[in-house]
């Protein structure tokens, strides 16, 4: 059963980007955009982990955490743009399990989530290896191999393969792919995903004579089992 994460974040663009990544990693996500709504959802139960921003309207993150800790020991990871030592100390003293400063790398956040879930007694059930068309993605090693041979990919090429393979058989549009591969704050060429697809095809499809990434005209891309 998928783990349920409550994301309490008032910046909707960041919330949407984080939600996309979490969903594509196999988590179920609930969102709240202010402290009061977030606390209410957290106290309803059924949540495996809370991602809690510090600077929230109506009720700030530290107060949400203090009130939550009176009734629940659900794992809480604090998210904040503030990196002062005392802010971190305050969060940890109030009962946070971990603390990550924005802007954060999504890979680091996912790793911290896995650690927090393991400590709470529930490790993420995601399979560490996925194989499609003789291509194997190993998320622990951060590697892609084809027919047993390591493929040298850049970070973003790897991320594109990872997103498409973890969502195999699901057509992903270019906008979502840009958000997931390049980040929600990416500013640059809108055809960047097409460029990465060409690079990946030259390294995998052309080299090994397979068809890994399929183009869905007018929509985006998909990897089919």
N, CA, C and O of each residue as an XYZ file, in Angstrom:
900
protein
N       0.846     -1.191      0.000
C       0.000      0.000      0.000
C       0.885      1.246      0.000
O       1.877      1.317      0.726
N       0.516      2.216     -0.817
C       1.324      3.425     -0.935
C       1.295      4.226      0.362
O       0.261      4.318      1.024
N       2.437      4.801      0.715
C       2.519      5.665      1.882
C       1.835      7.003      1.582
O       1.893      7.509      0.461
N       1.192      7.560      2.603
C       0.457      8.817      2.442
C       1.260      9.961      3.050
O       1.660      9.906      4.213
N       1.488     10.984      2.259
C       2.254     12.149      2.695
C       1.361     13.383      2.665
O       0.655     13.628      1.686
N       1.399     14.149      3.736
C       0.688     15.425      3.806
C       1.702     16.536      3.572
O       2.677     16.665      4.313
N       1.465     17.336      2.536
C       2.338     18.454      2.191
C       1.643     19.754      2.583
O       0.595     20.100      2.036
N       2.241     20.474      3.542
C       1.684     21.755      3.991
C       2.635     22.846      3.510
O       3.694     23.062      4.099
N       2.250     23.526      2.442
C       3.126     24.476      1.739
C       2.257     25.546      1.088
O       1.342     25.228      0.328
N       2.543     26.830      1.387
C       1.694     27.890      0.864
C       2.086     28.366     -0.526
O       1.293     29.039     -1.184
N       3.283     28.036     -0.990
C       3.694     28.412     -2.342
C       3.201     27.326     -3.299
O       3.766     26.233     -3.359
N       2.140     27.643     -4.046
C       1.452     26.610     -4.820
C       2.324     26.003     -5.918
O       2.181     24.821     -6.230
N       3.221     26.787     -6.505
C       4.081     26.250     -7.556
C       5.032     25.204     -6.992
O       5.236     24.147     -7.590
N       5.612     25.508     -5.832
C       6.497     24.542     -5.176
C       5.701     23.314     -4.746
O       6.164     22.182     -4.887
N       4.503     23.548     -4.221
C       3.666     22.439     -3.779
C       3.328     21.513     -4.945
O       3.364     20.291     -4.800
N       3.000     22.091     -6.093
C       2.627     21.282     -7.261
C       3.816     20.476     -7.761
O       3.685     19.291     -8.070
N       4.977     21.119     -7.839
C       6.178     20.417     -8.285
C       6.513     19.259     -7.337
O       6.790     18.147     -7.787
N       6.486     19.522     -6.032
C       6.807     18.487     -5.048
C       5.788     17.363     -5.108
O       6.145     16.188     -5.021
N       4.507     17.727     -5.258
C       3.465     16.708     -5.372
C       3.697     15.803     -6.575
O       3.565     14.584     -6.465
N       4.041     16.381     -7.720
C       4.301     15.577     -8.918
C       5.403     14.564     -8.670
O       5.271     13.392     -9.025
N       6.491     15.014     -8.062
C       7.608     14.113     -7.789
C       7.203     13.000     -6.832
O       7.537     11.836     -7.053
N       6.491     13.349     -5.780
C       6.085     12.347     -4.801
C       5.136     11.318     -5.400
O       5.268     10.120     -5.148
N       4.179     11.791     -6.194
C       3.235     10.871     -6.845
C       3.973      9.936     -7.787
O       3.682      8.741     -7.837
N       4.928     10.477     -8.532
C       5.673      9.641     -9.466
C       6.606      8.664     -8.752
O       7.052      7.683     -9.347
N       6.899      8.925     -7.493
C       7.686      7.987     -6.686
C       6.804      6.942     -6.013
O       7.304      6.053     -5.324
N       5.492      7.051     -6.211
C       4.588      6.041     -5.679
C       3.868      6.413     -4.397
O       3.175      5.579     -3.815
N       4.019      7.661     -3.942
C       3.328      8.097     -2.724
C       1.956      8.674     -3.055
O       1.720      9.154     -4.163
N       1.053      8.619     -2.074
C      -0.195      9.363     -2.148
C       0.014     10.694     -1.444
O       0.670     10.746     -0.403
N      -0.533     11.769     -1.996
C      -0.258     13.101     -1.462
C      -1.552     13.850     -1.172
O      -2.466     13.897     -1.994
N      -1.600     14.437      0.027
C      -2.625     15.423      0.367
C      -1.924     16.763      0.542
O      -0.774     16.811      0.978
N      -2.614     17.853      0.203
C      -1.997     19.172      0.297
C      -2.852     20.120      1.133
O      -4.078     20.016      1.176
N      -2.163     21.043      1.792
C      -2.824     22.153      2.476
C      -1.957     23.375      2.245
O      -0.731     23.276      2.198
N      -2.601     24.537      2.101
C      -1.869     25.756      1.768
C      -1.797     26.750      2.922
O      -1.300     27.863      2.751
N      -2.288     26.358      4.095
C      -2.111     27.195      5.284
C      -2.017     26.287      6.504
O      -2.362     25.107      6.448
N      -1.540     26.865      7.611
C      -1.277     26.061      8.789
C      -2.512     25.451      9.427
O      -2.461     24.314      9.895
N      -3.606     26.170      9.456
C      -4.817     25.643     10.108
C      -5.379     24.437      9.366
O      -5.711     23.420      9.975
N      -5.481     24.560      8.052
C      -5.987     23.432      7.262
C      -5.036     22.239      7.364
O      -5.468     21.089      7.455
N      -3.730     22.534      7.348
C      -2.750     21.461      7.436
C      -2.832     20.713      8.753
O      -2.783     19.483      8.780
N      -2.956     21.455      9.849
C      -3.070     20.821     11.162
C      -4.323     19.964     11.245
O      -4.290     18.860     11.788
N      -5.427     20.471     10.708
C      -6.678     19.708     10.732
C      -6.531     18.390      9.986
O      -6.970     17.347     10.471
N      -5.911     18.432      8.803
C      -5.708     17.205      8.031
C      -4.781     16.245      8.765
O      -5.020     15.037      8.785
N      -3.725     16.782      9.365
C      -2.768     15.927     10.068
C      -3.425     15.222     11.254
O      -3.141     14.055     11.523
N      -4.296     15.928     11.956
C      -4.938     15.357     13.138
C      -6.025     14.352     12.793
O      -6.469     13.599     13.659
N      -6.455     14.333     11.541
C      -7.456     13.355     11.120
C      -6.883     11.946     11.059
O      -7.624     10.962     11.053
N      -5.549     11.858     11.013
C      -4.900     10.552     10.977
C      -4.790      9.999      9.566
O      -5.197     10.638      8.596
N      -4.234      8.801      9.472
C      -4.069      8.148      8.188
C      -2.921      8.684      7.360
O      -2.807      8.366      6.176
N      -2.059      9.502      7.973
C      -0.916     10.082      7.284
C       0.369      9.394      7.767
O       0.551      9.187      8.967
N       1.245      9.046      6.842
C       2.498      8.384      7.209
C       3.635      9.363      7.447
O       4.586      9.047      8.162
N       3.544     10.572      6.843
C       4.616     11.555      6.996
C       4.088     12.931      6.609
O       3.249     13.056      5.716
N       4.588     13.969      7.291
C       4.183     15.345      7.001
C       5.395     16.136      6.524
O       6.450     16.117      7.158
N       5.235     16.835      5.395
C       6.216     17.817      4.936
C       5.641     19.180      5.283
O       4.601     19.577      4.759
N       6.327     19.896      6.174
C       5.748     21.082      6.793
C       6.617     22.306      6.580
O       7.749     22.369      7.060
N       6.079     23.284      5.853
C       6.792     24.548      5.666
C       6.721     25.353      6.959
O       5.733     25.276      7.689
N       7.766     26.124      7.240
C       7.791     26.935      8.455
C       6.956     28.202      8.295
O       6.140     28.527      9.158
N       7.161     28.912      7.193
C       6.489     30.206      6.982
C       5.130     29.982      6.316
O       5.029     29.933      5.091
N       4.096     29.848      7.135
C       2.748     29.573      6.641
C       1.776     30.655      7.105
O       1.958     31.229      8.178
N       0.748     30.938      6.308
C      -0.292     31.862      6.760
C      -1.206     31.199      7.790
O      -1.319     29.974      7.847
N      -1.853     32.033      8.598
C      -2.861     31.637      9.594
C      -2.257     30.952     10.818
O      -2.612     31.290     11.948
N      -1.353     29.996     10.613
C      -0.701     29.309     11.721
C       0.668     28.881     11.218
O       0.754     28.091     10.277
N       1.749     29.387     11.829
C       3.062     29.061     11.281
C       3.441     27.606     11.551
O       2.846     26.935     12.394
N       4.442     27.141     10.815
C       4.799     25.740     10.867
C       5.214     25.249     12.234
O       4.873     24.127     12.608
N       5.940     26.051     12.993
C       6.372     25.642     14.327
C       5.180     25.452     15.263
O       5.160     24.526     16.075
N       4.190     26.333     15.143
C       2.999     26.185     15.984
C       2.187     24.959     15.558
O       1.646     24.239     16.397
N       2.108     24.732     14.246
C       1.448     23.511     13.758
C       2.115     22.284     14.366
O       1.442     21.370     14.843
N       3.441     22.274     14.344
C       4.195     21.131     14.857
C       3.960     20.948     16.359
O       3.745     19.828     16.824
N       4.000     22.038     17.108
C       3.792     21.938     18.567
C       2.423     21.339     18.884
O       2.305     20.465     19.742
N       1.392     21.812     18.189
C       0.035     21.311     18.447
C      -0.104     19.855     17.981
O      -0.760     19.043     18.632
N       0.527     19.542     16.840
C       0.451     18.175     16.320
C       1.103     17.188     17.276
O       0.599     16.082     17.471
N       2.231     17.587     17.875
C       2.980     16.683     18.743
C       2.244     16.356     20.039
O       2.592     15.394     20.723
N       1.236     17.146     20.378
C       0.436     16.843     21.565
C      -0.435     15.610     21.346
O      -0.866     14.969     22.304
N      -0.695     15.277     20.069
C      -1.610     14.172     19.762
C      -1.038     13.116     18.831
O      -1.606     12.030     18.711
N       0.080     13.413     18.167
C       0.578     12.479     17.150
C       2.105     12.499     17.094
O       2.738     13.532     17.312
N       2.676     11.339     16.798
C       4.124     11.218     16.598
C       4.450     10.901     15.132
O       5.497     10.326     14.832
N       3.548     11.282     14.229
C       3.800     11.068     12.804
C       5.110     11.766     12.421
O       5.360     12.874     12.896
N       5.953     11.156     11.582
C       7.206     11.813     11.170
C       6.944     13.141     10.476
O       6.048     13.243      9.639
N       7.729     14.161     10.826
C       7.588     15.495     10.245
C       8.937     15.981      9.742
O       9.917     15.999     10.486
N       8.983     16.374      8.481
C      10.163     17.005      7.899
C       9.825     18.464      7.644
O       8.879     18.767      6.917
N      10.591     19.366      8.237
C      10.359     20.793      8.068
C      10.977     21.283      6.762
O      12.096     20.905      6.419
N      10.243     22.127      6.036
C      10.722     22.750      4.805
C      10.742     24.256      5.021
O       9.752     24.831      5.472
N      11.858     24.896      4.703
C      11.897     26.335      4.891
C      12.981     26.987      4.054
O      13.992     26.368      3.723
N      12.752     28.240      3.721
C      13.766     29.020      3.013
C      14.745     29.638      3.998
O      15.762     30.200      3.590
N      14.453     29.542      5.273
C      15.313     30.105      6.302
C      16.325     29.058      6.748
O      15.959     27.919      7.035
N      17.611     29.447      6.806
C      18.641     28.476      7.148
C      19.420     28.840      8.404
O      20.500     28.300      8.647
N      18.876     29.755      9.204
C      19.546     30.120     10.448
C      19.561     28.924     11.396
O      18.614     28.141     11.447
N      20.658     28.801     12.147
C      20.815     27.674     13.060
C      19.679     27.624     14.072
O      19.170     26.545     14.375
N      19.270     28.791     14.606
C      18.224     28.799     15.625
C      16.882     28.347     15.072
O      16.078     27.767     15.801
N      16.626     28.607     13.775
C      15.382     28.119     13.170
C      15.380     26.590     13.158
O      14.369     25.957     13.460
N      16.514     26.017     12.808
C      16.614     24.558     12.776
C      16.466     23.978     14.181
O      15.756     22.994     14.392
N      17.148     24.605     15.135
C      17.070     24.134     16.518
C      15.631     24.200     17.027
O      15.153     23.272     17.679
N      14.945     25.303     16.724
C      13.554     25.461     17.167
C      12.671     24.364     16.597
O      11.834     23.800     17.301
N      12.864     24.061     15.305
C      12.070     23.016     14.676
C      12.334     21.657     15.281
O      11.395     20.912     15.559
N      13.587     21.321     15.489
C      13.934     20.019     16.056
C      13.473     19.922     17.505
O      12.985     18.877     17.936
N      13.628     21.018     18.261
C      13.167     21.009     19.650
C      11.658     20.842     19.743
O      11.149     20.261     20.702
N      10.940     21.356     18.738
C       9.476     21.254     18.748
C       8.998     19.862     18.349
O       7.810     19.555     18.451
N       9.929     19.020     17.894
C       9.557     17.642     17.583
C       9.703     17.225     16.143
O       9.230     16.155     15.758
N      10.362     18.064     15.320
C      10.574     17.672     13.914
C      11.559     16.516     13.845
O      12.486     16.430     14.651
N      11.354     15.622     12.873
C      12.266     14.507     12.669
C      13.447     14.891     11.797
O      14.523     14.301     11.901
N      13.244     15.882     10.935
C      14.310     16.312     10.030
C      13.986     17.716      9.555
O      12.907     18.249      9.811
N      14.954     18.305      8.852
C      14.860     19.717      8.481
C      15.606     19.884      7.169
O      16.769     19.492      7.081
N      14.978     20.454      6.146
C      15.643     20.660      4.863
C      15.357     22.085      4.389
O      14.229     22.569      4.483
N      16.395     22.744      3.879
C      16.293     24.153      3.505
C      16.015     24.303      2.022
O      16.654     23.650      1.197
N      15.058     25.164      1.679
C      14.763     25.473      0.277
C      15.780     26.484     -0.250
O      16.240     27.337      0.509
N      16.141     26.408     -1.539
C      15.721     25.367     -2.499
C      16.474     24.071     -2.251
O      17.678     24.088     -1.993
N      15.774     22.954     -2.328
C      16.369     21.653     -2.068
C      16.380     20.814     -3.340
O      15.554     21.006     -4.232
N      17.320     19.889     -3.411
C      17.339     18.909     -4.503
C      16.281     17.853     -4.199
O      16.226     17.334     -3.084
N      15.451     17.535     -5.172
C      14.361     16.592     -4.925
C      14.891     15.234     -4.498
O      14.247     14.532     -3.718
N      16.090     14.848     -5.015
C      16.667     13.569     -4.629
C      16.979     13.540     -3.140
O      16.802     12.512     -2.486
N      17.444     14.670     -2.602
C      17.741     14.727     -1.169
C      16.459     14.626     -0.355
O      16.415     13.922      0.654
N      15.412     15.328     -0.789
C      14.147     15.241     -0.073
C      13.615     13.817     -0.072
O      13.168     13.328      0.966
N      13.656     13.143     -1.215
C      13.161     11.767     -1.300
C      13.959     10.841     -0.388
O      13.398      9.950      0.250
N      15.275     11.058     -0.331
C      16.115     10.232      0.544
C      15.748     10.456      2.010
O      15.670      9.503      2.786
N      15.523     11.709      2.385
C      15.157     12.016      3.769
C      13.792     11.429      4.118
O      13.573     10.988      5.247
N      12.881     11.425      3.158
C      11.567     10.811      3.384
C      11.719      9.320      3.645
O      11.107      8.778      4.566
N      12.545      8.655      2.824
C      12.745      7.210      3.012
C      13.321      6.907      4.389
O      12.896      5.962      5.054
N      14.292      7.716      4.811
C      14.904      7.509      6.128
C      13.877      7.702      7.238
O      13.806      6.903      8.172
N      13.083      8.765      7.133
C      12.083      9.050      8.166
C      11.031      7.939      8.242
O      10.592      7.570      9.331
N      10.633      7.413      7.096
C       9.639      6.337      7.088
C      10.215      5.051      7.673
O       9.519      4.318      8.375
N      11.479      4.780      7.385
C      12.110      3.588      7.968
C      12.180      3.699      9.482
O      11.896      2.739     10.197
N      12.565      4.888      9.971
C      12.662      5.083     11.418
C      11.311      4.928     12.094
O      11.226      4.504     13.246
N      10.248      5.276     11.363
C       8.911      5.189     11.957
C       8.314      3.792     11.822
O       7.201      3.531     12.279
N       9.078      2.891     11.183
C       8.629      1.506     11.087
C       7.984      1.129      9.782
O       7.434      0.035      9.661
N       8.037      2.027      8.775
C       7.431      1.705      7.478
C       8.313      2.146      6.350
O       8.337      3.331      6.015
N       9.042      1.230      5.751
C       9.900      1.593      4.631
C       9.095      1.663      3.350
O       8.088      0.971      3.199
N       9.534      2.487      2.445
C       8.844      2.686      1.169
C       8.922      1.408      0.339
O      10.018      0.878      0.153
N       7.779      0.884     -0.175
C       7.767     -0.404     -0.853
C       8.267     -0.349     -2.297
O       8.189     -1.352     -3.007
N       8.758      0.752     -2.728
C       9.143      0.890     -4.131
C      10.254     -0.080     -4.518
O      11.209     -0.261     -3.763
N      10.139     -0.700     -5.681
C      11.185     -1.569     -6.190
C      12.384     -0.734     -6.614
O      12.235      0.323     -7.226
N      13.587     -1.228     -6.279
C      14.790     -0.455     -6.560
C      15.249     -0.596     -8.004
O      16.019      0.233     -8.488
N      14.788     -1.636     -8.701
C      15.171     -1.852    -10.098
C      13.920     -2.021    -10.957
O      12.954     -2.679    -10.571
N      13.976     -1.404    -12.135
C      12.902     -1.551    -13.122
C      13.569     -1.906    -14.439
O      14.551     -1.276    -14.831
N      13.038     -2.914    -15.126
C      13.600     -3.311    -16.415
C      12.518     -3.269    -17.486
O      11.448     -3.856    -17.332
N      12.817     -2.563    -18.573
C      11.930     -2.474    -19.738
C      12.806     -2.544    -20.984
O      13.794     -1.816    -21.088
N      12.457     -3.405    -21.923
C      13.173     -3.487    -23.207
C      14.684     -3.663    -23.019
O      15.471     -2.995    -23.690
N      15.091     -4.553    -22.118
C      16.518     -4.821    -21.844
C      17.223     -3.658    -21.155
O      18.432     -3.717    -20.928
N      16.480     -2.599    -20.817
C      17.060     -1.449    -20.110
C      16.658     -1.546    -18.640
O      15.479     -1.695    -18.319
N      17.655     -1.461    -17.748
C      17.406     -1.565    -16.313
C      17.777     -0.265    -15.622
O      18.884      0.250    -15.777
N      16.825      0.254    -14.856
C      17.041      1.450    -14.039
C      17.261      0.997    -12.601
O      16.412      0.308    -12.037
N      18.381      1.372    -12.003
C      18.690      1.056    -10.612
C      18.707      2.366     -9.840
O      19.653      3.145     -9.949
N      17.648      2.609     -9.050
C      17.540      3.889     -8.343
C      18.487      3.980     -7.158
O      18.841      5.085     -6.744
N      18.906      2.853     -6.601
C      19.876      2.889     -5.507
C      21.255      3.297     -6.011
O      21.942      4.102     -5.382
N      21.650      2.740     -7.142
C      22.965      3.030     -7.708
C      22.967      4.264     -8.601
O      24.023      4.750     -9.007
N      21.762      4.768     -8.903
C      21.644      5.912     -9.813
C      22.266      5.558    -11.168
O      23.031      6.338    -11.736
N      21.921      4.359    -11.676
C      22.518      3.862    -12.907
C      21.454      3.344    -13.863
O      20.375      2.916    -13.454
N      21.790      3.396    -15.158
C      20.971      2.787    -16.197
C      21.876      1.860    -17.001
O      22.951      2.264    -17.444
N      21.441      0.624    -17.186
C      22.201     -0.335    -17.988
C      21.311     -0.884    -19.092
O      20.089     -0.926    -18.951
N      21.923     -1.303    -20.183
C      21.207     -1.956    -21.275
C      21.933     -3.233    -21.628
O      23.118     -3.213    -21.961
N      21.223     -4.345    -21.556
C      21.816     -5.655    -21.818
C      23.064     -5.852    -20.964
O      24.047     -6.452    -21.399
N      23.001     -5.331    -19.734
C      24.086     -5.495    -18.785
C      25.216     -4.488    -18.909
O      26.156     -4.514    -18.114
N      25.142     -3.604    -19.892
C      26.216     -2.629    -20.112
C      25.796     -1.262    -19.582
O      24.694     -0.791    -19.865
N      26.679     -0.627    -18.810
C      26.386      0.670    -18.212
C      26.268      1.751    -19.280
O      27.112      1.853    -20.171
N      25.204      2.561    -19.182
C      24.989      3.676    -20.111
C      25.408      4.970    -19.418
O      24.924      5.284    -18.330
N      26.296      5.709    -20.046
C      26.751      6.974    -19.482
C      25.728      8.072    -19.796
O      25.623      8.531    -20.933
N      24.990      8.475    -18.785
C      23.977      9.513    -18.947
C      24.309     10.707    -18.063
O      24.880     10.554    -16.983
N      23.947     11.897    -18.532
C      24.053     13.075    -17.678
C      22.966     12.988    -16.608
O      22.083     12.133    -16.680
N      23.035     13.873    -15.618
C      22.040     13.849    -14.534
C      20.629     14.009    -15.088
O      19.727     13.262    -14.708
N      20.429     14.970    -15.978
C      19.073     15.203    -16.486
C      18.621     14.095    -17.431
O      17.434     13.770    -17.464
N      19.523     13.516    -18.188
C      19.155     12.366    -19.028
C      18.702     11.214    -18.138
O      17.701     10.556    -18.421
N      19.451     10.976    -17.054
C      19.063      9.919    -16.112
C      17.684     10.211    -15.520
O      16.838      9.321    -15.431
N      17.466     11.474    -15.114
C      16.191     11.829    -14.505
C      15.033     11.617    -15.479
O      13.955     11.185    -15.071
N      15.244     11.914    -16.755
C      14.188     11.717    -17.745
C      13.873     10.230    -17.898
O      12.707      9.840    -17.946
N      14.916      9.402    -17.973
C      14.692      7.954    -18.050
C      13.983      7.461    -16.791
O      13.067      6.641    -16.866
N      14.413      7.966    -15.634
C      13.803      7.538    -14.368
C      12.311      7.872    -14.329
O      11.488      7.020    -13.993
N      11.966      9.116    -14.675
C      10.558      9.536    -14.638
C       9.713      8.691    -15.589
O       8.628      8.237    -15.228
N      10.217      8.484    -16.805
C       9.443      7.727    -17.790
C       9.341      6.247    -17.420
O       8.302      5.626    -17.642
N      10.405      5.679    -16.861
C      10.363      4.257    -16.507
C       9.509      4.006    -15.274
O       8.799      3.002    -15.212
N       9.565      4.899    -14.293
C       8.731      4.709    -13.112
C       7.258      4.956    -13.428
O       6.373      4.535    -12.683
N       7.005      5.649    -14.549
C       5.626      5.882    -14.999
C       5.380      5.189    -16.334
O       4.647      5.700    -17.182
N       5.996      4.024    -16.516
C       5.879      3.301    -17.776
C       4.410      3.050    -18.115
O       3.572      2.797    -17.250
N       4.142      3.134    -19.422
C       2.792      2.982    -19.976
C       1.906      4.209    -19.749
O       0.741      4.211    -20.145
N       2.448      5.245    -19.118
C       1.705      6.493    -18.910
C       2.335      7.577    -19.792
O       3.533      7.840    -19.694
N       1.528      8.200    -20.648
C       2.042      9.257    -21.515
C       2.262     10.518    -20.672
O       1.345     11.002    -20.008
N       3.496     11.042    -20.710
C       3.871     12.225    -19.929
C       3.994     13.415    -20.876
O       4.711     13.344    -21.874
N       3.291     14.514    -20.566
C       3.411     15.672    -21.445
C       4.694     16.446    -21.158
O       5.323     16.253    -20.117
N       5.072     17.305    -22.069
C       6.363     17.993    -21.978
C       6.445     18.909    -20.763
O       7.497     19.005    -20.131
N       5.344     19.585    -20.429
C       5.368     20.508    -19.290
C       5.678     19.782    -17.991
O       6.510     20.238    -17.206
N       5.016     18.658    -17.759
C       5.290     17.879    -16.551
C       6.715     17.347    -16.552
O       7.383     17.330    -15.517
N       7.175     16.914    -17.720
C       8.536     16.395    -17.799
C       9.568     17.482    -17.493
O      10.562     17.221    -16.816
N       9.337     18.685    -17.984
C      10.252     19.794    -17.679
C      10.279     20.043    -16.173
O      11.352     20.211    -15.593
N       9.107     20.067    -15.535
C       9.045     20.292    -14.090
C       9.789     19.204    -13.325
O      10.536     19.498    -12.392
N       9.586     17.950    -13.717
C      10.155     16.830    -12.985
C      11.641     16.635    -13.254
O      12.379     16.195    -12.372
N      12.083     16.956    -14.459
C      13.477     16.721    -14.834
C      14.348     17.945    -14.565
O      15.478     17.818    -14.094
N      13.820     19.127    -14.865
C      14.622     20.352    -14.779
C      14.327     21.186    -13.545
O      15.129     22.040    -13.168
N      13.169     20.944    -12.903
C      12.808     21.719    -11.730
C      11.736     22.739    -12.037
O      11.615     23.218    -13.165
N      10.956     23.068    -11.018
C       9.818     23.982    -11.207
C      10.255     25.387    -11.586
O       9.476     26.145    -12.164
N      11.512     25.745    -11.262
C      11.985     27.103    -11.539
C      12.817     27.186    -12.818
O      13.516     28.172    -13.051
N      12.733     26.130    -13.653
C      13.531     26.106    -14.890
C      13.115     27.226    -15.831
O      11.930     27.437    -16.088
N      14.107     27.935    -16.334
C      13.894     28.963    -17.351
C      14.861     28.673    -18.497
O      16.077     28.723    -18.309
N      14.336     28.374    -19.666
C      15.201     28.043    -20.793
C      14.389     27.587    -21.979
O      13.202     27.895    -22.090
N      15.030     26.853    -22.865
C      14.373     26.401    -24.086
C      13.220     25.449    -23.764
O      13.371     24.532    -22.957
N      12.077     25.672    -24.397
C      10.910     24.831    -24.139
C      11.028     23.452    -24.787
O      10.276     22.540    -24.445
N      11.976     23.295    -25.728
C      12.149     21.992    -26.390
C      13.250     21.168    -25.735
O      13.760     20.225    -26.338
N      13.622     21.520    -24.496
C      14.747     20.848    -23.844
C      14.507     19.349    -23.689
O      15.448     18.562    -23.794
N      13.255     18.937    -23.440
C      12.952     17.511    -23.284
C      13.181     16.780    -24.599
O      13.694     15.661    -24.604
N      12.804     17.406    -25.721
C      13.043     16.785    -27.030
C      14.547     16.580    -27.264
O      14.967     15.574    -27.837
N      15.341     17.546    -26.811
C      16.796     17.448    -26.964
C      17.324     16.260    -26.159
O      18.125     15.471    -26.660
N      16.871     16.137    -24.908
C      17.336     15.021    -24.073
C      16.889     13.675    -24.636
O      17.633     12.696    -24.567
N      15.686     13.620    -25.190
C      15.207     12.372    -25.791
C      16.128     11.964    -26.946
O      16.463     10.788    -27.085
N      16.537     12.934    -27.775
C      17.448     12.614    -28.880
C      18.779     12.075    -28.361
O      19.317     11.114    -28.912
N      19.307     12.685    -27.313
C      20.568     12.210    -26.727
C      20.430     10.783    -26.202
O      21.299      9.939    -26.424
N      19.319     10.526    -25.499
C      19.099      9.190    -24.934
C      18.946      8.162    -26.042
O      19.486      7.060    -25.940
N      18.223      8.502    -27.089
C      18.050      7.565    -28.206
C      19.381      7.243    -28.871
O      19.610      6.110    -29.294
N      20.267      8.246    -28.967
C      21.570      7.986    -29.588
C      22.417      7.063    -28.721
O      23.236      6.303    -29.236
N      22.220      7.129    -27.403
C      23.020      6.318    -26.473
C      22.446      4.927    -26.242
O      23.180      3.999    -25.904
N      21.121      4.777    -26.425
C      20.484      3.487    -26.134
C      19.867      2.875    -27.382
O      20.282      1.798    -27.809
N      18.881      3.546    -27.976
C      18.155      2.971    -29.113
C      19.089      2.660    -30.278
O      19.118      1.536    -30.780
N      19.854      3.670    -30.704
C      20.731      3.485    -31.866
C      21.834      2.474    -31.592
O      22.218      1.701    -32.470
N      22.329      2.491    -30.383
C      23.463      1.631    -30.036
C      23.067      0.171    -29.872
O      23.816     -0.728    -30.254
N      21.874     -0.065    -29.296
C      21.475     -1.440    -28.979
C      20.339     -1.955    -29.862
O      19.898     -3.094    -29.711
N      19.863     -1.104    -30.792
C      18.828     -1.536    -31.717
C      17.491     -1.801    -31.073
O      16.796     -2.743    -31.454
N      17.104     -0.963    -30.075
C      15.818     -1.124    -29.418
C      15.017      0.172    -29.545
O      15.532      1.184    -30.021
N      13.755      0.133    -29.115
C      12.896      1.313    -29.116
C      12.446      1.521    -27.678
O      11.514      0.865    -27.213
N      13.115      2.448    -26.964
C      12.813      2.653    -25.553
C      11.753      3.739    -25.353
O      10.691      3.470    -24.791
N      12.034      4.950    -25.804
C      11.119      6.074    -25.603
C      10.283      6.284    -26.858
O      10.818      6.491    -27.947
N       8.965      6.228    -26.693
C       8.047      6.417    -27.813
C       7.489      7.844    -27.790
O       7.175      8.379    -26.727
N       7.370      8.447    -28.966
C       6.787      9.778    -29.099
C       5.284      9.665    -29.306
O       4.825      8.901    -30.155
N       4.515     10.429    -28.528
C       3.073     10.526    -28.739
C       2.840     11.918    -29.314
O       2.877     12.915    -28.594
N       2.605     11.968    -30.594
C       2.566     13.237    -31.315
C       1.563     14.213    -30.696
O       0.410     13.865    -30.441
N       2.027     15.433    -30.461
C       1.171     16.474    -29.914
C       0.968     16.404    -28.415
O       0.302     17.258    -27.829
N       1.549     15.372    -27.786
C       1.353     15.213    -26.331
C       2.689     15.181    -25.594
O       3.013     16.091    -24.831
N       3.464     14.110    -25.838
C       4.719     13.974    -25.106
C       5.376     12.639    -25.388
O       5.492     12.221    -26.541
N       5.809     11.966    -24.318
C       6.586     10.735    -24.473
C       6.111      9.667    -23.491
O       5.493      9.962    -22.468
N       6.424      8.407    -23.841
C       6.060      7.288    -22.992
C       7.062      6.157    -23.200
O       7.581      5.976    -24.301
N       7.329      5.408    -22.151
C       8.064      4.151    -22.245
C       7.050      3.038    -22.013
O       6.371      3.005    -20.987
N       6.957      2.128    -22.979
C       5.959      1.054    -22.917
C       6.629     -0.261    -22.564
O       7.719     -0.575    -23.042
N       5.943     -1.032    -21.705
C       6.434     -2.369    -21.392
C       6.115     -3.305    -22.545
O       6.444     -4.490    -22.488
